[in-house]
């Protein structure tokens, strides 16, 4: 049941575009709050924004949600179009409170990027994942992926160890109008960014241009 819940969030393009808008709002809030300083964002290879991840069941339970990943591409470091990803198996993140939590993941290393491009991955296995520090400087953070969560309007570093991430192939096909891989979008940059994905790229470019 949890698997089905994770992968049936939306079956139409309008819902995909709504997810992108929500992700843009979450990322803007994170940047406005200066939860992640610009010098840390400038070192990030990719950013994954997961708005409104839901918790299912009682006790340990489970969870699911989805959102876009964008990566820096090319010599000038501009940001790619969005790749839609799903997340499942979140538990520790909900310690920040609430049954619906926004997550922002910063991919800091090539190992973390490769793990995301190679299919379904589990945080803490294929790549190390730690709660993102607030007020971090450009010093080495020592982790492949930094994770932040927001519930009840408050961002904080959270642990997402054990959560699984996988590219949402159906959503990506709807957004780009053809079957396309995560690598084609985020690494090779061989597709045109859809209009609904441009605000996220513009926001990131405005914060990292020339850095």
N, C-alpha and C positions, 0 to 999 in steps of 0.2 A: 504494500500500500504506500509506503514511504517513497519507494522508487517511482511509482506512478505519480504521486503528488509532486515530486521534484521536477518531473519532465513534462507536466501538462499545465504549466502556468499560462501559456498563451498559444493559440493556434492560428493567429492572424496577424497581419502586418501592423494593424492599428495598435495592438497590444505591445508589439515589439517597439514601436515608436514611442509609446507611453513609457515603457521601461527606460528608454534612452533619455527622455525628458526628466524622469524622476532621478536618474543617475546624475544628470547634469546639476540638478538642484542639490543633491547630496554632496557632490564634489565641490560645488561653489560654497556651500556652508562650511565644509572642512577647510577650504582655503581662506575664507573670510575669518574663521576662528583662529587661523595660524596654528592649527594642530600639527601640521607638517610644514616646517620652514621651507622656504624656497630653495635653500642650498641643498636640502635633502631631496626635494622633488627633482632638482636638476640632475641628481645622480641616478634617478630611477630609470630603469629600462622600460617598464610598463606600469600602467595603473589599471587596476580592476575595481570597478564600482558595483556593488551589489545592494540595490535599494530594497527595503522592505522584506528581508528574509524572514520567513514565517516558521514558527515552531509548531510541531504537531504532537498530539498525544500528551501523556502525563508522565511525571517522574523524569526518567532519562530521556524518553521520547526521541524525536528526530526533528529534522528541519529541511527546508528547501527554498530555493530562490534562484534568481538569475540576474545577470547584468553584463555590461560591456567592458571589454579589455581593450586598451589602446596602448601602442608601443611607439617609442621614438624610432624614426627611420631616416635613412639617408645621411649625407655628410653634414647637413645643416640641423639635424636633430629635430625636425618637425614631427608631429604626431600622426599616426596612422588613422584609418577609419576604425570603427568599433567592431570587435569580434564578440558575439554574444556567448556567454558562458553560463553554465548552471553550477550550483553548489548544493551539496547534500551532506548530511551527517554532522551539522553544526550542533555543539552542545555548550562548550565553555563560553562561547561568545555571548550567550544570553545571560551571563552573570552580571552584565551591565544593566540589566533590568528590562522588563517588557517582553512581549511575545513576538514583536516585530522589530527587527534591528537592521540598520543600514551598516554595511561594511565597506571599507576602502582598503585595498591591498596594494602595496608598493613592491614591485618586483625589482630587487636590487642587483641581482647577479645573472650572468649568462646561464648558469645552472638552473635557476628558477625559470627563466624564459624558455629554455629547452624543454623542461619538464611540462610546461603548459602547452607547448607546441606538439608534444609527442603523444597526445591522447589523454585519457583519463588519468588524473594524478591525485595522490593523497598527500595533503600537507603534513610535513614532518617525516615523510618517507622519501619521496623523490627529491624534495627540496626542504630545507629547514625553514620554519616559520615561527616568528616570535612577535610578541606584542610590540607594536610600534612605539618608540619613545617620543614624548613631547619635548619640544625645545632641543631636538637633536641638532648637532652641527654637521659639518661636512666630513667629520671623522668617520672611519670605517665602522659600520653598524654591526658587522659580523653575522649577518643572516641573509639568506636568499630572498625571503619575502617578509615584509613588515605588515602587520595587520592592525587595523583600527576599527572600532565599532561605535555606533551612535544609537542610543535609545533615550527617549524622553528629552531629546534636544542636546544631549551631552556626548561629545566624542571622547573616547579613551582608548588606549592600547588594550587589545584583548587577545587571548590565545584562541587560535582556530586549529590547533593540532588535531589531526584525524579527519578533518573535513575533506571532502573530495570535490574536485573541479573538473569539468569537461566542457569542451566546445559544444554549443547548441547548433548542430548542423542545419536543422530545419529553420530556425530563426535566421541564421546567416544567409541561407538560400532565399528566404523571403526578403530580407533587407537588400541583398545585392542582385536579386533577380536571376541567379544561377547558382549551381553548386560550386562552392568555393571553400578552400581550407583556411584554417586559422593562420597558417604560415603565409598563405597568399595575401591575406589582408594585412596582418600586423608586422610581418618581417619583410616579405618581398615587395609589398606595396604595389601589387599588380592590378588592383581594382580601384574604381572611383568611389570616394566616400559618398554615401547617400546623404541627402539634405538633412535627414533626421539625425545623422551622426556628426554633422559639422559643428554644432555648438560645443560639444565636448572637446573636439580637437582644437577649436579656437580658444577655449578657456585654458587648456594646457599650454598651447603655444604662447599665450599672453603672459604666462607665469614663468616660462623657461626659455624664451627667445634670447639667444646670445649667451646662454649659460651652459 
